Amino acid sequence: MKKIALSLMIVVAATLTALPVAASNETRQVCVDVKDKDGKPVKDKDGKTKQNCKEVKVHKKLEGTEVPKK
């Protein structure tokens, strides 16, 4: 029984150390103008255009190598 418990703990420890660490969640805010049915921008009371803003995750762009031509 002790051997099974010991082997189970070793397997769990090995899998936890092998898990990848999550990258930092960088976000940025993206705003888009609100438009009515005709495609014209909607104005606020102040005369500014109304905007919808959302938080978007920024992904790291990976560089690759070109495929050689035959």
C-alpha positions in Angstrom: 0.0 0.0 0.0 2.9 2.3 0.8 4.5 1.7 -2.6 1.2 2.6 -4.4 0.8 5.8 -2.4 4.4 6.8 -3.0 4.2 6.1 -6.7 1.0 8.0 -7.0 2.6 11.0 -5.3 5.6 10.9 -7.6 3.3 10.8 -10.7 1.2 13.7 -9.4 4.3 15.8 -8.7 5.8 15.0 -12.1 2.6 16.1 -13.9 2.3 19.3 -11.9 5.8 20.4 -12.7 5.4 19.6 -16.4 2.3 21.8 -16.9 3.0 25.0 -18.9 2.9 28.3 -17.1 0.1 30.6 -18.4 1.4 33.7 -20.2 0.5 37.1 -18.8 -2.9 38.2 -20.0 -2.2 41.4 -21.7 -5.3 43.2 -22.8 -6.0 46.5 -24.6 -9.1 48.5 -25.1 -10.6 48.8 -28.6 -13.3 51.3 -29.4 -15.6 51.4 -32.4 -18.0 54.2 -33.4 -21.7 53.4 -33.0 -23.7 53.8 -36.3 -27.4 53.9 -37.0 -29.3 52.0 -39.7 -28.2 54.4 -42.4 -24.5 54.1 -41.5 -24.2 57.5 -40.0 -22.4 57.9 -36.6 -24.6 58.4 -33.5 -24.0 61.6 -31.5 -24.2 62.1 -27.7 -25.7 65.1 -25.9 -22.3 66.8 -26.0 -22.0 66.3 -29.8 -19.3 63.6 -29.6 -19.7 60.3 -31.5 -20.9 57.5 -29.3 -18.5 54.5 -29.0 -18.6 50.8 -28.0 -15.4 49.8 -26.2 -14.3 46.2 -25.5 -11.2 44.6 -23.8 -9.3 42.4 -26.2 -6.5 40.0 -25.5 -3.2 40.7 -27.2 -1.6 37.5 -28.6 2.1 37.2 -29.3 2.8 36.9 -33.0 5.1 34.0 -33.8 7.6 34.2 -36.7 8.0 31.2 -38.9 10.4 30.2 -41.7 9.5 30.3 -45.3 8.6 27.0 -47.1 11.3 26.2 -49.7 10.2 26.2 -53.3 10.8 23.1 -55.4 
